[in-house]
Amino acid sequence: MIFSTKCQHAIRALTYLARSGKSCAREISRNQKLPYHFTGKILQVLQKTGFVRSVRGAGGGFVLTRPASKIRLIDVWSAIDGTEKFEGCLYGLNQCSELKPCPLHENWTIMRRHIEKNLSNQSIADLTYPKT
């Protein structure tokens, strides 16, 4: 899987917020069956990276900072997991490069571009409502 557990939970939290409009960490945790403290930490990261903002007071919680259709999966993935390990050699070889490729280099480059393209074309909104 390309997404870490943290990133998977972040995507689920964003998808839930896209459906509900506004929600608190406890509600997201309960609805998505995620550990409460982990959900709180994920929401803090999502707030620091600009995907959500907190609303204080009675009935407060978290809301998306922009429409779900404008939140691309590649942006969430980059913000939560980073892309460093995805960019390196599939074998983990330090000397692998365009000039000195490993046996999987060319195929991995093609697969990586395909994955990046798909993640760039998918938004949180695409995960929110099933297509019929």
Secondary structure, DSSP 4 states (H G I P E B T S, - for coil): --S-HHHHHHHHHHHHHHHHSSB-HHHHHHHHT--HHHHHHHHHHHHHTTSEEEE-STT-EEEESS-GGG-BHHHHHHHHT-SHHHHS-TT--TT-SSSS--TTHHHHHHHHHHHHHHHHH-BHHHHHS---
